[in-house]
Every structure is written in structure tokens, then in C-alpha cells.
Amino acid sequence: MTYSECRCGCGKFGKGRFLPGHDQKLRAQLERRTGGILGLERLVDAAQGFAHDKVDRVSLEKTVGDIFSLAPPS
């Protein structure tokens, strides 16, 4: 059996990508870093739009800058 480091950043090792419940720890960290669930949604929407040529680079950069200027430092 191969063990890998939990992806939440806790430094512990387990059988999968996350220890039980630690996927939610990562989700909460990402929300905090982006100013909440709506900031995270804006970031994902902007990235998807850029990937599908619906958002240009300038708009993506502005959205990312806006999100991280409003979010508390991690």
C-alpha cells in the first residue's frame, strides 16, 4: 500500500489524497484565501471563461486582482 501526504497541507500521510474530512479543510482554506465562497466562485468562473476563450487576459487579470485585493492575506 502506498501512502501519500494529505493534500490539505496538514503534513499527515494516508491512503488517498485526503485524510477523512480533510478535503473540507482544503475547501475552507481556499474560501478564506479568496474572500469566501463567492470569491472562489468568481475565480473559477473567470478561469473557465479564459480557458474557453470567453474572457480575455486583461479581464482575467482584473478579476484575479480584485479577488485577492479583497481577500485577507493567507
C-alpha positions in Angstrom: 0.0 0.0 0.0 1.3 3.4 -1.0 0.8 6.3 1.4 0.9 10.0 0.3 0.8 13.3 2.0 -2.7 14.7 2.6 -3.4 17.4 0.1 -4.9 19.8 2.7 -1.4 20.7 3.9 -1.7 19.1 7.3 1.5 17.2 6.7 0.0 13.8 7.7 0.0 10.7 5.4 -2.8 8.5 4.3 -4.0 6.0 1.7 -5.8 8.6 -0.5 -5.4 12.2 -1.5 -7.0 13.3 1.8 -7.4 12.0 5.3 -11.1 11.7 6.2 -12.7 15.1 6.3 -9.6 16.9 5.2 -11.0 17.7 1.8 -13.3 20.1 3.6 -10.3 21.7 5.4 -8.8 22.4 2.0 -12.1 23.8 0.7 -12.4 26.1 3.8 -8.8 27.3 3.2 -9.5 28.1 -0.4 -12.6 30.0 0.6 -10.6 32.1 3.1 -7.9 32.8 0.6 -10.4 34.1 -2.0 -12.6 36.0 0.4 -15.4 33.4 0.8 -17.3 31.0 -1.4 -18.4 33.8 -3.8 -14.8 34.9 -4.4 -13.9 31.3 -5.1 -16.8 31.0 -7.5 -15.7 34.2 -9.3 -12.2 32.9 -9.6 -13.3 29.6 -11.0 -15.8 31.3 -13.4 -13.1 33.6 -14.6 -10.6 30.8 -15.2 -13.2 28.7 -17.0 -14.1 31.7 -19.2 -10.5 32.3 -20.0 -9.9 28.6 -20.8 -12.9 28.7 -23.2 -12.0 32.0 -24.8 -15.0 33.8 -23.3 -12.8 36.0 -21.0 -9.7 37.9 -22.2 -6.4 38.0 -20.4 -7.0 41.6 -19.2 -10.4 40.7 -17.7 -9.0 37.6 -16.0 -6.1 39.6 -14.5 -8.5 42.2 -13.2 -10.8 39.6 -11.7 -7.9 37.9 -10.0 -6.5 41.2 -8.7 -9.9 42.2 -7.4 -10.5 38.9 -5.6 -7.1 38.9 -3.9 -7.1 42.5 -3.0 -10.3 42.0 -1.1 -9.4 38.7 0.5 -7.5 38.6 3.7 -3.8 37.5 3.4 -3.2 33.8 3.9 
